[in-house]
Amino acid sequence: MPAYGSQSMVAPLRRVLVRRPDAAFAVEDPAAWHYTSRPDLPAAQAEHDALVATLRQFGAEVIEQAVAQPGRADAIFVHDPALVTDAGAIILSMGKPLREGEPEAMAEAFAALDIPIHARLSGEARAEGGDLLWLDHDTLAVGLGFRTNAEGLRQLGAALAPLGAKALPVELPYYTGPDACLHLMSLISLLADDLAVVYSPLLSVPFYQELQRRGVRMVEVPESEFLTMGTNVLALAPGECLMLEGNPITQERLARAGCEVRTYKGDEISLKAEGGATCLTRPILRG
């Protein structure tokens, strides 16, 4: 079995990188990080440990990203600094200024795992992993908003071309403005090749129509549960998923759609800090 390769959102999760909350996560100034309040570090660590235990129970190899990152509260959201392709990692460039330095730390972690660097974004390019969604093995949807820009899209397209893959631009709404974290994956998670959980009021019409064209069944998240990250669902395998507890309507709709749903407690690691199950995990190997 190869050690890396993850050009899918839904193939069985084999290896995944995580980062346990450390002192940096218990921010003194939560407003500056756009957190709702200061996280309780021991409670956050307990929640994260339980999340990791669930991933291991599923059978995934869980790897701790242990590179020192003092002062980087968002470093627990390991999904965002990089993308893993069949040819190795693409090191991204953060759109949130407070997250500068995270991509370099991720590159260091990948080097320790013998994962090659396929490409790096440079110059004015910005792209975060939460804006990048594999619609199929050769199509990467790229959300264009406050965290990912047109130059990031262009450089991603150039990096994917040698792999026979392409980048599909998806415009994102303004919503509540540049300080909030609104990624493409804030609006949609794929749970199987033909199944997604979505908050359609904020999806662009062309992207919604693309999903329809592909025959993707869409499970709608109500507004009340969009606000509690009902759309942020990690596929463990096709039709098996992990989501934040406290979203019973979405959970029931997913179950009716044929999904086996697991939940995790995320009062500290998710609700206070704008990051759900997908954000807290960087798949390294799927398949």
TAZIDA-V661329 format. One record per run of one state. SS is the DSSP state (helix for helix, strand for strand, loop for the rest). FROM is the first residue (numbers start at 1). TO is the last residue. Records with the same first field share a line. If there is no record, write none. Layout:
# TAZIDA-V661329
SS->FROM-TO + FROM-TO
This chain:
# TAZIDA-V661329
loop->1-4 + 6-12 + 19-22 + 26-29 + 34-40 + 59-60 + 65-72 + 77-81 + 86-87 + 92-92 + 94-96 + 100-101 + 113-116 + 121-126 + 128-128 + 137-138 + 145-149 + 162-165 + 172-183 + 187-187 + 193-194 + 199-199 + 203-204 + 214-216 + 221-222 + 227-232 + 238-239 + 245-247 + 257-259 + 265-266 + 272-281 + 287-287
strand->5-5 + 13-18 + 61-64 + 82-85 + 88-91 + 93-93 + 117-120 + 127-127 + 132-136 + 139-144 + 166-171 + 188-192 + 195-198 + 217-220 + 233-237 + 240-244 + 260-264 + 282-286
helix->23-25 + 30-33 + 41-58 + 73-76 + 97-99 + 102-112 + 129-131 + 150-161 + 184-186 + 200-202 + 205-213 + 223-226 + 248-256 + 267-271
